[in-house]
C-alpha cells in the first residue's frame, strides 16, 4: 500500500457536490492499494501512521503523533498512486489492485486506523469522482510504501 499523508489544518471530501467527510486538524491520507498488498500491510501502515510524529510540540518541533494530538483523519482511495510512467506519456496502472481486492483492503485499513486512533475515520467513496479540499499545514507531506517499509 502506498499512502500519501498530508498534515492539514482542515480537509473535506465531497461527492457530486455533497460533503461526505470533514475534519479539522489531522491527516488527509490518500491510499493506493496494489495487487501485492495484504491485510497485514494495512495493519502495519495504520500503526505507523497513527504514531508518526508529524505535529509540533511546545518548542515547535515535529514531535507529536496523531494519537497524542487527538487529531482526525480522512482516507481517500487513490489508485493513481501506483502509476508507472517509465514508458511513453500515458501512465500504466497495472500494479494497482482490482476493486474486488482493493475495496476490502481499503476498508480494512480504514478500520485499523480507526482502532489505532480510537475514533471514526472519515472517508471518500471507493471508485467515485471526488472533490478533495485541504489546507496543508506546514506544508507537511510524506509518502509511505508498505512494500518497502520506508
C-alpha contacts under 8 A as a table, 3 or more apart, distances in Angstrom:
res1	aa1	res2	aa2	distance
1	X	31	X	6.93
1	X	32	X	5.63
1	X	33	X	4.74
1	X	34	X	6.06
1	X	37	X	6.08
1	X	41	X	6.54
1	X	42	X	7.09
1	X	45	X	7.87
1	X	145	X	5.63
1	X	146	X	5.21
1	X	147	X	6.77
2	X	31	X	5.78
2	X	32	X	5.04
2	X	33	X	6.61
2	X	81	X	6.73
2	X	82	X	7.64
2	X	143	X	6.98
2	X	144	X	5.64
2	X	145	X	4.38
2	X	146	X	6.43
3	X	29	X	6.18
3	X	30	X	5.53
3	X	31	X	4.61
3	X	32	X	6.36
3	X	143	X	5.64
3	X	144	X	5.24
3	X	145	X	6.47
4	X	29	X	5.69
4	X	30	X	5.06
4	X	31	X	6.61
4	X	141	X	6.99
4	X	142	X	5.75
4	X	143	X	4.54
4	X	144	X	6.63
5	X	27	X	6.50
5	X	28	X	5.91
5	X	29	X	4.62
5	X	30	X	6.52
5	X	141	X	5.51
5	X	142	X	5.13
5	X	143	X	6.21
5	X	144	X	7.90
6	X	27	X	5.56
6	X	28	X	5.20
6	X	29	X	6.41
6	X	136	X	6.40
6	X	137	X	7.87
6	X	139	X	7.77
6	X	140	X	5.78
6	X	141	X	4.47
6	X	142	X	6.62
7	X	25	X	7.73
7	X	26	X	5.93
7	X	27	X	4.75
7	X	28	X	6.55
7	X	54	X	7.23
7	X	55	X	7.90
7	X	136	X	5.85
7	X	137	X	5.48
7	X	138	X	7.44
7	X	139	X	7.16
7	X	140	X	5.40
7	X	141	X	6.55
8	X	11	X	6.58
8	X	24	X	7.45
8	X	25	X	5.65
8	X	26	X	5.51
8	X	27	X	5.68
8	X	28	X	6.68
8	X	134	X	6.54
8	X	135	X	5.44
8	X	136	X	4.47
8	X	137	X	4.69
9	X	24	X	5.54
9	X	25	X	4.21
9	X	26	X	6.55
9	X	134	X	7.74
9	X	135	X	5.73
9	X	136	X	6.53
9	X	137	X	5.57
10	X	22	X	7.51
10	X	23	X	5.53
10	X	24	X	4.14
10	X	25	X	5.50
10	X	26	X	7.30
10	X	134	X	5.75
10	X	135	X	5.56
10	X	136	X	7.75
11	X	22	X	5.76
11	X	23	X	5.45
11	X	24	X	6.57
11	X	28	X	6.91
11	X	74	X	7.86
11	X	132	X	7.39
11	X	133	X	5.45
11	X	134	X	4.08
11	X	135	X	6.38
12	X	19	X	7.15
12	X	20	X	7.55
12	X	21	X	5.44
12	X	22	X	4.16
12	X	23	X	6.37
12	X	74	X	7.88
12	X	132	X	5.90
12	X	133	X	5.33
12	X	134	X	6.49
13	X	19	X	5.88
13	X	20	X	5.63
13	X	21	X	5.31
13	X	22	X	6.58
13	X	123	X	7.59
13	X	124	X	6.01
13	X	130	X	6.57
13	X	131	X	5.70
13	X	132	X	4.59
13	X	133	X	6.44
14	X	17	X	5.65
14	X	18	X	5.10
14	X	19	X	4.02
14	X	20	X	5.27
14	X	21	X	7.16
14	X	124	X	7.54
14	X	130	X	5.76
14	X	131	X	5.14
14	X	132	X	6.55
15	X	18	X	5.29
15	X	19	X	6.39
15	X	20	X	6.69
15	X	124	X	7.80
15	X	125	X	7.88
15	X	128	X	7.20
15	X	129	X	6.54
15	X	130	X	4.92
15	X	131	X	6.36
16	X	129	X	7.72
16	X	130	X	7.35
17	X	131	X	7.99
19	X	22	X	7.50
20	X	123	X	7.33
20	X	124	X	6.51
21	X	74	X	7.29
21	X	122	X	5.30
21	X	123	X	6.16
21	X	124	X	6.97
22	X	74	X	7.65
22	X	122	X	7.02
23	X	26	X	7.12
23	X	72	X	6.04
23	X	73	X	6.85
23	X	74	X	7.19
23	X	122	X	7.66
24	X	71	X	7.60
24	X	72	X	6.86
25	X	71	X	5.58
25	X	72	X	6.40
26	X	66	X	6.76
26	X	71	X	4.47
26	X	72	X	4.58
26	X	73	X	5.56
27	X	66	X	7.84
27	X	71	X	7.55
27	X	72	X	6.42
27	X	73	X	4.77
27	X	74	X	6.53
28	X	73	X	5.78
28	X	74	X	4.98
28	X	75	X	6.18
28	X	76	X	7.79
28	X	134	X	7.92
29	X	73	X	7.25
29	X	74	X	6.04
29	X	75	X	4.73
29	X	76	X	6.24
30	X	75	X	5.85
30	X	76	X	4.87
30	X	77	X	5.90
30	X	78	X	5.68
31	X	75	X	6.69
31	X	76	X	6.01
31	X	77	X	4.95
31	X	78	X	5.26
31	X	79	X	7.36
31	X	81	X	7.56
31	X	106	X	7.59
32	X	77	X	6.05
32	X	78	X	4.81
32	X	79	X	4.64
32	X	80	X	6.96
32	X	81	X	5.44
32	X	82	X	6.54
32	X	96	X	7.25
33	X	37	X	6.58
33	X	78	X	7.88
33	X	79	X	6.43
33	X	82	X	7.83
33	X	96	X	5.94
33	X	97	X	5.71
33	X	102	X	5.76
33	X	105	X	7.36
33	X	106	X	7.12
34	X	37	X	5.59
34	X	79	X	7.89
34	X	82	X	7.02
34	X	95	X	5.45
34	X	96	X	4.11
34	X	97	X	4.37
34	X	102	X	7.41
35	X	95	X	6.05
35	X	96	X	5.82
35	X	97	X	4.17
35	X	98	X	7.26
35	X	101	X	7.47
35	X	102	X	7.81
36	X	97	X	7.82
37	X	40	X	7.99
37	X	41	X	6.11
37	X	147	X	7.64
38	X	41	X	5.36
38	X	42	X	6.97
38	X	105	X	6.97
39	X	42	X	5.24
39	X	43	X	6.41
39	X	105	X	6.04
39	X	108	X	6.91
39	X	109	X	7.73
40	X	43	X	5.09
40	X	44	X	6.09
41	X	44	X	5.20
41	X	45	X	6.04
41	X	146	X	5.77
41	X	147	X	7.70
42	X	45	X	5.08
42	X	46	X	6.01
42	X	105	X	6.89
42	X	106	X	7.76
42	X	108	X	6.75
42	X	109	X	4.70
42	X	112	X	7.29
42	X	146	X	7.99
43	X	46	X	5.17
43	X	47	X	6.28
43	X	108	X	7.93
43	X	109	X	6.37
43	X	112	X	5.89
43	X	113	X	7.77
44	X	47	X	5.30
44	X	48	X	6.14
44	X	146	X	7.49
45	X	48	X	5.01
45	X	49	X	6.02
45	X	109	X	7.77
45	X	146	X	6.47
46	X	49	X	5.29
46	X	50	X	6.09
46	X	109	X	6.41
46	X	110	X	7.96
46	X	112	X	5.91
46	X	113	X	4.68
46	X	116	X	6.94
47	X	50	X	5.33
47	X	51	X	6.36
47	X	112	X	7.92
47	X	113	X	7.03
47	X	116	X	6.39
48	X	51	X	5.39
48	X	52	X	6.11
49	X	52	X	5.21
49	X	66	X	7.95
50	X	65	X	6.51
50	X	66	X	5.50
50	X	67	X	5.99
50	X	113	X	7.01
50	X	116	X	6.41
50	X	117	X	6.31
51	X	65	X	5.16
51	X	66	X	6.55
51	X	67	X	6.56
52	X	64	X	7.63
52	X	65	X	5.23
52	X	66	X	7.22
53	X	62	X	5.83
53	X	63	X	4.88
53	X	64	X	4.57
53	X	65	X	4.24
53	X	66	X	7.47
54	X	62	X	5.06
54	X	63	X	6.47
54	X	64	X	6.08
54	X	65	X	5.86
54	X	66	X	7.62
54	X	140	X	7.69
55	X	61	X	7.63
55	X	62	X	4.88
55	X	63	X	6.05
55	X	64	X	4.83
55	X	65	X	6.03
55	X	66	X	7.40
55	X	69	X	7.58
56	X	59	X	7.40
56	X	60	X	4.97
56	X	61	X	4.87
56	X	62	X	4.23
56	X	63	X	5.66
56	X	64	X	5.98
57	X	60	X	5.27
57	X	61	X	5.53
57	X	62	X	6.35
57	X	63	X	5.64
57	X	64	X	6.09
58	X	61	X	7.53
64	X	67	X	7.99
64	X	68	X	5.88
64	X	69	X	6.71
65	X	68	X	5.11
65	X	69	X	6.29
66	X	69	X	5.23
66	X	70	X	5.85
66	X	71	X	5.35
66	X	72	X	7.45
66	X	117	X	7.26
67	X	70	X	5.38
67	X	71	X	7.11
67	X	116	X	7.94
67	X	117	X	5.55
70	X	117	X	7.70
72	X	119	X	7.97
72	X	121	X	6.97
73	X	121	X	5.40
73	X	122	X	6.13
74	X	121	X	5.69
74	X	122	X	4.27
74	X	123	X	5.26
74	X	124	X	7.74
75	X	110	X	6.89
75	X	121	X	7.17
75	X	122	X	6.26
75	X	123	X	4.91
75	X	124	X	6.74
76	X	123	X	5.71
76	X	124	X	5.08
76	X	125	X	7.35
76	X	126	X	7.64
77	X	106	X	7.16
77	X	124	X	7.11
77	X	125	X	7.46
77	X	126	X	5.81
77	X	127	X	7.55
78	X	81	X	6.00
79	X	82	X	5.98
79	X	83	X	7.74
79	X	93	X	7.57
79	X	96	X	5.87
79	X	97	X	7.84
80	X	83	X	5.19
80	X	93	X	6.83
80	X	96	X	7.77
82	X	93	X	6.04
82	X	95	X	6.20
82	X	96	X	5.69
83	X	91	X	5.58
83	X	92	X	5.46
83	X	93	X	4.90
83	X	94	X	7.89
83	X	95	X	7.68
83	X	96	X	7.85
84	X	87	X	7.99
84	X	91	X	5.46
84	X	92	X	5.03
84	X	93	X	6.41
85	X	88	X	6.91
85	X	89	X	6.77
85	X	90	X	6.94
85	X	91	X	4.94
85	X	92	X	6.56
87	X	90	X	7.84
88	X	91	X	7.80
93	X	96	X	5.52
94	X	97	X	7.86
97	X	101	X	6.07
97	X	102	X	5.32
98	X	101	X	5.62
98	X	102	X	5.84
99	X	102	X	4.76
99	X	103	X	5.48
100	X	103	X	6.07
100	X	104	X	7.37
101	X	104	X	6.16
101	X	105	X	6.67
102	X	105	X	5.20
102	X	106	X	5.91
103	X	106	X	5.07
103	X	107	X	6.07
103	X	126	X	7.04
104	X	107	X	5.09
104	X	108	X	5.91
105	X	108	X	4.91
105	X	109	X	6.13
106	X	109	X	5.17
106	X	110	X	6.34
107	X	110	X	5.08
107	X	111	X	6.21
108	X	111	X	5.11
108	X	112	X	6.05
109	X	112	X	5.01
109	X	113	X	6.04
110	X	113	X	5.22
110	X	114	X	6.17
110	X	121	X	6.54
110	X	123	X	7.95
111	X	114	X	5.09
111	X	115	X	6.22
111	X	121	X	7.79
112	X	115	X	5.08
112	X	116	X	6.19
113	X	116	X	4.97
113	X	117	X	6.21
113	X	121	X	7.27
114	X	117	X	5.35
114	X	118	X	5.64
114	X	119	X	5.25
114	X	120	X	5.19
114	X	121	X	5.49
115	X	118	X	5.06
115	X	119	X	6.84
124	X	128	X	7.91
124	X	130	X	7.15
125	X	128	X	5.52
125	X	130	X	7.72
136	X	139	X	5.17
136	X	140	X	6.81
137	X	140	X	6.19
144	X	149	X	7.19
144	X	150	X	5.78
145	X	148	X	5.50
145	X	149	X	5.85
145	X	150	X	6.04
146	X	149	X	4.73
146	X	150	X	7.14
